[in-house]
Amino acid sequence: MAELTPLAISVLALLEERSMHAYEMYQLLITRHNDRLLKVHPGSLYHTVERLAGQKYVRAIGTERAGNRPERTTYEITPDGTEALKSRVETAIEEYVYEYPLFPVVLSEAHNLDADDAVLRFRRRVADLELQLTEIDDALAGAAARGVPEPYWMAGGYVRGQLAAERDWLTTTIERIESKDLEWQPRKTPSTTV
């Protein structure tokens, strides 16, 4: 059994709810703000659906055309797809996998910037994080107000917690740089030779 990508997991989960065509899946993922959890592009979604069909995790159950729109194939999840989804969710919950995000890499090289420049850029990131936190808070409040059960949107709370922790860490780091508690030196040429 091939490992399911995040997008494949989302497609199978949508089809657990009901049968639908790929464009409907795309719209639903965007409406639910799942694009904050995974990369969602129409082309990659269509490719994922085709791959899942090749793996016998989903199957086409009909094709329809509305007006001048292109034909749309409706899919449903198969029993094998349901089992693959369940298995992937189980293992991914219990096994930690480091995903190599970009920010720790550039953070480890921030010493290449002057302290004032680093602080300016950290402040901009904090401001961006504040905007993202406001958007997430609005989305979570909207889901709660619509009566959506929390297990369906608890990933939003997790993402919010990560963003808030990063904002708080950056705020403390800015304070430490400005108070000189965190010594900031320009990059020096290494003195060792190979």
VENDACOR-V85962 format. One record per residue. N is the residue number from 0. PSI is psi as a letter, one per 30 degrees, with the letter a starting at -180 (999 if undefined). NEAR is the number of other C-alpha atoms within 10 Angstrom. Layout:
N:PSI:NEAR + N:PSI:NEAR
//
This chain:
0:k:5 + 1:k:6 + 2:k:11 + 3:k:17 + 4:l:12 + 5:e:13 + 6:e:21 + 7:e:20 + 8:e:18 + 9:e:20 + 10:e:24 + 11:e:24 + 12:e:16 + 13:e:18 + 14:f:20 + 15:e:15 + 16:e:10 + 17:l:11 + 18:k:18 + 19:l:20 + 20:l:21 + 21:e:22 + 22:e:16 + 23:e:14 + 24:e:20 + 25:e:19 + 26:e:13 + 27:e:13 + 28:e:20 + 29:e:14 + 30:e:10 + 31:g:13 + 32:g:16 + 33:f:18 + 34:f:14 + 35:f:15 + 36:f:14 + 37:l:13 + 38:k:11 + 39:j:18 + 40:k:12 + 41:e:13 + 42:e:11 + 43:e:13 + 44:e:20 + 45:e:17 + 46:e:13 + 47:e:19 + 48:e:23 + 49:e:17 + 50:e:14 + 51:e:19 + 52:e:18 + 53:f:11 + 54:f:14 + 55:g:14 + 56:f:22 + 57:l:24 + 58:k:20 + 59:k:16 + 60:g:13 + 61:l:12 + 62:k:11 + 63:l:12 + 64:k:10 + 65:j:8 + 66:b:7 + 67:g:6 + 68:l:8 + 69:l:9 + 70:k:12 + 71:k:16 + 72:k:16 + 73:k:18 + 74:l:20 + 75:l:22 + 76:k:27 + 77:l:17 + 78:e:12 + 79:e:13 + 80:e:23 + 81:e:16 + 82:e:13 + 83:e:19 + 84:e:22 + 85:e:14 + 86:e:13 + 87:e:15 + 88:e:13 + 89:e:11 + 90:e:10 + 91:f:10 + 92:e:9 + 93:f:8 + 94:k:8 + 95:k:8 + 96:k:8 + 97:k:6 + 98:g:6 + 99:i:8 + 100:l:8 + 101:e:8 + 102:e:9 + 103:e:10 + 104:e:10 + 105:f:11 + 106:e:12 + 107:f:9 + 108:g:11 + 109:f:19 + 110:f:15 + 111:f:16 + 112:l:15 + 113:l:14 + 114:e:18 + 115:e:13 + 116:e:12 + 117:e:18 + 118:e:20 + 119:e:13 + 120:e:15 + 121:e:19 + 122:e:16 + 123:e:12 + 124:e:16 + 125:e:21 + 126:e:13 + 127:e:13 + 128:e:18 + 129:e:15 + 130:e:12 + 131:e:16 + 132:e:19 + 133:e:13 + 134:e:14 + 135:e:19 + 136:e:15 + 137:e:12 + 138:e:16 + 139:e:20 + 140:e:12 + 141:e:12 + 142:e:16 + 143:e:13 + 144:e:9 + 145:f:9 + 146:g:9 + 147:k:12 + 148:k:10 + 149:e:13 + 150:f:7 + 151:f:10 + 152:g:17 + 153:f:12 + 154:e:15 + 155:e:19 + 156:e:14 + 157:e:11 + 158:e:15 + 159:e:20 + 160:e:13 + 161:e:13 + 162:e:18 + 163:e:17 + 164:e:12 + 165:e:15 + 166:e:21 + 167:e:14 + 168:e:13 + 169:e:17 + 170:e:16 + 171:e:12 + 172:e:16 + 173:e:22 + 174:e:14 + 175:e:14 + 176:e:16 + 177:e:15 + 178:f:10 + 179:g:10 + 180:e:10 + 181:j:12 + 182:k:10 + 183:j:18 + 184:k:11 + 185:l:11 + 186:k:12 + 187:l:8 + 188:k:6 + 189:k:6 + 190:f:5 + 191:l:5 + 192:l:4 + 193:999:2
//
